[in-house]
Amino acid sequence: MPKRTQNAARNRPDRGLARKSGLAACALAVGILCAHAPAWAWEVVKVMPTLTVRETYDSNVNLMGKGDLEHSVTPGVRVDLKQERVNGFVEAKATAVKYTRLNSFDRIDQNYQAGLEVNATEKITANIKGGVVADHAFASALSDTGEQAPRRASRQVYSVQPSVTVQVGETNSLTLFHAFAKTVYDTKDYTDSVSNTLGGLWGHRLNERTQLLLQLSGALVTTPSATQNSVSAMGGFEYALAETLKARVLGGASSLHSKADGAEARTASNYAADTSLEWQLERLNTKFGYSRDMTLGITGADLVRDRISLNLGLSATERLRLLLGGNLILSENTSSAQSLQKNRWFEISPGASYRVGENSSLTLGYAYGVSEDRLTDVVKTRNRVSLDFNIAFP
């Protein structure tokens, strides 16, 4: 097959993916927002189009050993809707990425989200969020599980998360939640999956600043060749000091049972955590997060995953803001056949953002990343320098 024909065939799934994702997103948005009231019943409608243009030099595109210039454009729009007891939103973004030489990595990524919050009574609040993401495995796997995805593959993720919160008395609350996600790849090299998570979160308020928490949840993940069941129990607290400091700490234990076709069932137990901290000062804001859970890898392996994130923002002047971000992801394969396989992804990204106008800004950023496969002792590094122009049209 000639090269041009190969490229056309390779890019064809992206166009089909775009059409399917767009239709699914429209159906999701219409279903969520129209389920409660017709469009003309919204009291407040706010539409915010946005546009981001980025130029990036990547020294190691997809960690494949070659550098190139990356050009991307991201148009987006967010619609916020409000009634007396109802708040809703619809958001859509699409990113077109073009490389100067490495045209096989050209792509279009899409993200559609919608949500609805209904204050049914003074003590009952219902929420539902959902979305469709159409992206590519080599761009998402590193930030999700720390795994490398060398093969070009389109990915579609469909998700819905309904929840209900009930206030019980003056000091207690109970939240029941469900999370559904379906992940589909356009290649058999990576594993399609369907996951359902059910759980409850109980809160007991000690005072205006402190609340005790207890969370129980269970998840079922199915793939074409395996089934994964997990349960988790965590306890902790939330603490808030006005708008200055907000902390949430949950810790406990989790257990996973998985069964693959033609293999013996496996059981693994570990500790679980979900922690976040936000500290807001007059000129400095800090966000820290740590979580540990059990999840599914892109090839269907059972993983224990740790994620640590840190983001700092300092307003140097009225227009200039200094930024610093950091992410560390550790994942370990718990299957007996690959018990030594561990992946690590670390990235640090300083930057500066300058507000050009009331609704526009320029951002200069640098990101240094290190990927390590401890099974093969292969370490790969990446340097990215980017310049963004962002504008909103309120």
C-alpha positions as a printed Julia matrix, in Angstrom:
394×3 Matrix{Float64}:
   0.0     0.0    0.0
   1.45    3.44  -0.87
   2.43    5.69   2.03
  -0.36    8.19   1.4
  -2.94    5.41   1.42
  -1.52    4.06   4.67
  -1.8     7.43   6.32
  -5.35    7.84   5.08
  -6.35    4.46   6.44
  -4.67    5.21   9.73
  -6.46    8.52  10.1
  -9.87    7.24   9.05
 -10.83    5.95  12.54
 -10.27    9.46  13.91
 -12.97   10.9   11.65
 -15.38    8.15  12.6
 -14.44    8.67  16.21
 -15.18   12.36  15.95
 -18.61   11.78  14.46
 -19.58    9.16  17.02
 -18.26   11.18  19.96
 -20.0    14.34  18.82
 -23.35   12.6   18.46
 -22.97   10.88  21.81
 -22.04   14.13  23.52
 -25.03   15.95  22.04
 -27.38   13.18  23.14
 -25.88   13.2   26.62
 -26.15   16.97  27.0
 -29.73   17.08  25.74
 -30.76   14.18  27.96
 -29.25   15.6   31.13
 -30.31   19.23  30.71
 -33.77   18.67  29.27
 -34.76   15.99  31.75
 -35.64   18.6   34.34
 -36.97   21.57  32.35
 -37.35   22.87  28.82
 -34.63   25.19  27.51
 -36.73   28.35  27.78
 -37.31   27.79  31.52
 -33.7    28.57  32.48
 -33.46   31.89  34.33
 -29.76   32.51  33.6
 -27.86   31.35  30.52
 -24.16   32.19  30.27
 -22.17   31.25  27.15
 -18.36   31.42  27.23
 -16.42   30.54  24.04
 -12.65   30.11  24.46
  -9.65   29.62  22.19
  -6.11   28.42  22.95
  -3.28   28.44  20.38
  -0.08   26.64  21.41
   3.38   26.21  19.91
   5.52   23.51  21.54
   8.94   21.96  21.03
   8.98   18.35  22.26
  12.42   16.74  22.5
  11.03   13.19  22.67
   7.59   12.86  21.08
   5.69    9.98  22.67
   9.05    8.94  24.21
   9.99    7.39  20.84
  13.39    9.09  20.6
  12.59   11.85  18.1
  11.94   15.56  18.66
   9.65   17.87  16.7
   7.64   21.08  16.72
   4.01   20.66  17.77
   1.28   23.08  16.68
  -2.13   22.9   18.36
  -5.4    24.82  18.4
  -8.11   24.27  21.04
 -11.5    25.93  20.55
 -14.05   25.4   23.3
 -17.34   26.6   24.68
 -19.04   26.37  28.07
 -22.7    27.06  28.73
 -23.82   27.61  32.34
 -27.55   27.35  33.11
 -29.38   28.29  36.28
 -32.83   28.11  37.8
 -34.03   28.69  41.34
 -33.13   25.15  42.42
 -31.22   23.83  39.43
 -27.72   24.46  38.07
 -26.46   22.91  34.85
 -23.59   23.17  32.42
 -22.45   21.89  29.05
 -18.82   22.1   27.98
 -17.09   21.08  24.75
 -13.45   21.24  23.66
 -11.52   19.94  20.67
  -7.74   20.02  20.22
  -6.17   19.67  16.78
  -2.48   18.72  16.98
  -0.12   18.93  14.0
   3.6    18.05  13.91
   6.12   19.54  11.51
   7.75   16.21  10.57
   6.22   13.38  12.65
   2.87   13.43  10.89
   1.89    9.98  12.16
   1.25   11.6   15.56
  -1.15   14.23  14.17
  -4.49   13.91  15.92
  -7.72   15.52  17.05
  -8.7    15.04  20.7
 -12.21   15.86  21.93
 -13.81   16.34  25.34
 -17.54   16.81  25.98
 -18.95   17.18  29.5
 -22.37   18.0   30.97
 -23.78   18.17  34.47
 -26.9    18.94  36.46
 -27.46   19.7   40.15
 -30.99   19.71  41.57
 -31.82   20.93  45.07
 -34.97   18.83  45.35
 -35.67   19.91  48.95
 -33.75   21.66  51.7
 -32.26   18.29  52.69
 -31.95   16.39  49.38
 -29.59   17.27  46.53
 -29.21   15.19  43.36
 -26.28   15.43  40.94
 -25.49   13.84  37.63
 -22.41   14.36  35.48
 -21.42   12.68  32.28
 -19.09   13.0   29.38
 -17.47   11.63  26.28
 -13.7    11.82  25.77
 -12.14   10.92  22.43
  -8.35   11.01  22.61
  -5.29    8.82  22.02
  -3.67    6.24  24.28
  -0.1     7.49  23.9
  -1.14   10.91  25.23
  -3.33    9.7   28.11
  -1.62    6.57  29.5
   1.35    8.39  31.05
  -0.8    10.8   33.04
  -3.27    8.08  34.05
  -1.18    5.05  35.06
   2.43    5.97  34.24
   2.48    3.38  31.45
   3.94    3.96  27.99
   1.64    3.33  25.04
   3.95    3.11  22.01
   1.27    2.17  19.5
  -0.98    4.82  18.01
  -4.51    4.05  19.17
  -7.69    6.09  19.41
  -9.55    5.86  22.7
 -13.16    6.62  23.58
 -14.3     6.98  27.19
 -18.0     7.29  28.05
 -18.83    8.13  31.67
 -21.86    8.9   33.86
 -21.76    9.69  37.6
 -25.09   10.17  39.4
 -25.25   10.85  43.15
 -27.76   11.82  45.85
 -26.93   13.6   49.11
 -29.37   13.52  52.03
 -29.02   15.66  55.13
 -29.86   13.53  58.17
 -30.54   15.72  61.15
 -28.42   18.77  61.9
 -24.96   17.16  61.84
 -25.09   14.08  59.58
 -25.18   13.6   55.81
 -25.22   10.59  53.53
 -24.15   10.55  49.88
 -24.89    7.58  47.63
 -22.99    7.5   44.34
 -22.58    5.43  41.21
 -19.89    5.77  38.54
 -20.09    4.12  35.13
 -17.28    4.21  32.56
 -16.78    2.44  29.26
 -13.39    2.57  27.53
 -12.97    1.47  23.92
  -9.76    1.36  21.85
  -9.5     0.96  18.09
  -6.8    -1.72  18.45
  -6.58   -5.11  20.17
  -3.18   -4.16  21.62
  -5.01   -2.38  24.45
  -7.89   -3.69  26.53
 -11.48   -2.41  26.31
 -13.29   -2.27  29.65
 -16.57   -1.46  31.37
 -16.55   -0.4   35.02
 -19.31    0.18  37.56
 -18.63    1.62  41.01
 -21.21    1.86  43.81
 -20.62    3.45  47.17
 -21.67    5.63  50.04
 -20.07    8.48  51.99
 -21.24    9.31  55.49
 -20.31   12.61  57.11
 -20.65   13.77  60.7
 -20.03   17.47  61.36
 -18.21   18.16  64.63
 -18.25   21.92  64.21
 -18.29   24.57  61.5
 -14.75   23.64  60.38
 -14.43   19.88  60.87
 -16.36   16.89  59.52
 -15.66   13.19  60.06
 -15.97   10.95  56.98
 -16.52    7.25  56.31
 -16.62    5.89  52.75
 -17.44    2.36  51.55
 -17.38    1.39  47.87
 -17.21   -1.55  45.52
 -16.3    -1.78  41.85
 -16.79   -4.31  39.07
 -14.6    -4.06  35.95
 -15.12   -6.38  33.0
 -12.95   -6.85  29.92
 -13.32   -9.26  26.98
 -11.18  -11.83  28.81
 -11.27  -11.0   32.53
 -13.31   -9.78  35.48
 -12.04   -7.59  38.33
 -13.87   -7.03  41.63
 -12.65   -4.63  44.29
 -13.89   -3.25  47.6
 -12.6    -0.3   49.58
 -13.2     1.12  53.07
 -11.76    4.49  54.09
 -12.19    6.89  56.96
 -10.95   10.39  57.63
 -11.98   14.02  57.91
 -12.51   17.32  56.14
 -11.29   20.63  57.57
 -12.05   24.11  56.26
 -10.83   27.46  57.55
 -12.96   30.03  55.71
 -11.61   30.24  52.13
  -7.96   30.06  53.24
  -7.42   26.38  53.97
  -9.31   23.28  52.88
  -8.1    19.77  53.68
  -9.55   16.32  53.03
  -7.9    13.14  54.31
  -9.2     9.62  53.69
  -7.29    6.42  54.35
  -8.09    2.75  54.67
  -7.8    -0.59  52.91
  -8.8    -2.11  49.58
  -9.0    -5.63  48.24
  -9.06   -6.83  44.62
 -10.12  -10.17  43.19
  -9.56  -10.85  39.49
 -10.14  -13.82  37.2
  -8.83  -14.08  33.65
  -9.87  -16.7   31.1
  -7.65  -19.76  31.34
  -5.88  -18.56  34.48
  -6.24  -18.95  38.22
  -8.05  -16.3   40.21
  -5.86  -13.76  42.01
  -6.5   -11.76  45.16
  -4.51   -8.76  46.35
  -4.94   -6.38  49.28
  -3.4    -2.99  49.9
  -3.98    0.32  51.61
  -6.06    3.02  49.95
  -5.89    6.81  50.25
  -7.53    9.94  48.89
  -6.03   13.17  50.22
  -6.17   16.79  49.07
  -5.06   20.14  50.44
  -5.83   23.65  49.18
  -4.17   26.7   50.72
  -5.22   30.11  49.45
  -3.35   33.28  50.46
  -3.59   36.79  49.08
  -0.97   36.2   46.36
  -0.11   32.5   46.67
  -2.28   29.44  46.21
  -1.21   25.82  46.72
  -2.91   22.57  45.78
  -1.62   19.15  46.83
  -3.12   15.74  46.17
  -2.27   12.12  46.93
  -4.24    9.0   46.13
  -3.64    5.25  46.14
  -5.99    2.76  44.52
  -6.25   -0.38  42.43
  -7.06   -0.02  38.76
  -6.79   -1.6   35.33
  -3.79   -0.99  33.04
  -4.05   -0.3   29.32
  -3.19   -3.95  28.55
  -5.65   -5.35  31.1
  -3.2    -5.9   33.96
  -4.18   -5.35  37.61
  -2.32   -2.31  38.91
  -1.7    -0.72  42.29
  -1.38    3.0   41.57
  -0.01    5.95  43.56
  -0.56    9.51  42.31
   0.97   12.65  43.8
   0.38   16.16  42.46
   1.47   19.65  43.51
   0.49   22.98  41.94
   1.66   26.43  43.02
   0.62   29.85  41.71
   2.15   33.17  42.77
   0.8    36.53  41.63
   4.01   38.53  41.16
   2.15   41.59  39.81
  -1.4    42.41  38.76
  -0.69   40.9   35.35
   2.14   38.39  35.91
   1.58   35.03  37.59
   4.34   32.47  38.24
   3.41   28.78  38.07
   4.9    25.49  39.22
   3.4    22.04  38.74
   4.59   18.56  39.61
   3.21   15.04  39.11
   4.45   11.63  40.2
   2.71    8.39  39.22
   3.81    4.96  40.4
   2.08    1.8   39.21
   2.88   -1.81  40.01
   1.51   -4.85  38.23
   0.09   -7.26  40.81
  -0.34  -10.25  38.47
   1.85  -13.23  39.3
   3.33  -13.43  35.8
   4.59   -9.85  35.89
   5.01   -9.22  39.6
   8.22   -7.23  39.13
   6.87   -4.83  36.54
   6.75   -1.27  37.87
   6.25    1.98  36.01
   7.1     5.48  37.15
   6.29    8.8   35.52
   7.57   12.07  36.99
   7.07   15.53  35.53
   7.86   19.02  36.78
   6.62   22.08  34.94
   7.49   25.69  35.85
   5.92   28.52  33.89
   4.72   32.11  33.8
   1.4    33.58  32.66
   0.98   37.22  31.64
  -2.49   38.75  31.36
  -2.49   40.69  28.1
  -6.08   41.92  28.32
  -9.12   41.46  30.5
  -9.91   38.06  28.9
  -6.63   37.05  27.25
  -3.21   35.83  28.4
   0.16   34.52  27.24
   1.73   31.54  29.03
   5.33   30.38  28.69
   5.94   26.91  30.06
   8.6    24.25  30.4
   8.08   20.61  31.36
  10.69   17.98  32.17
   9.48   14.39  32.35
  11.1    11.06  33.24
   9.56    7.67  32.46
  11.01    4.53  34.03
  10.15    0.88  33.4
  11.74   -0.97  36.31
  11.21   -4.37  34.7
  13.51   -3.54  31.79
  15.5    -0.77  33.55
  14.7     1.56  30.64
  14.65    5.27  31.51
  13.4     7.88  29.04
  13.37   11.67  29.46
  11.42   14.41  27.73
  11.72   18.19  27.55
   8.85   20.39  26.37
   8.89   24.17  25.86
   5.55   25.79  25.02
   4.0    29.19  24.38
   0.22   29.54  24.73
  -2.17   32.31  23.78
  -5.53   32.03  25.57
  -8.61   34.16  25.0
 -12.19   34.02  26.24
 -15.23   35.71  24.7
 -17.68   36.44  27.54
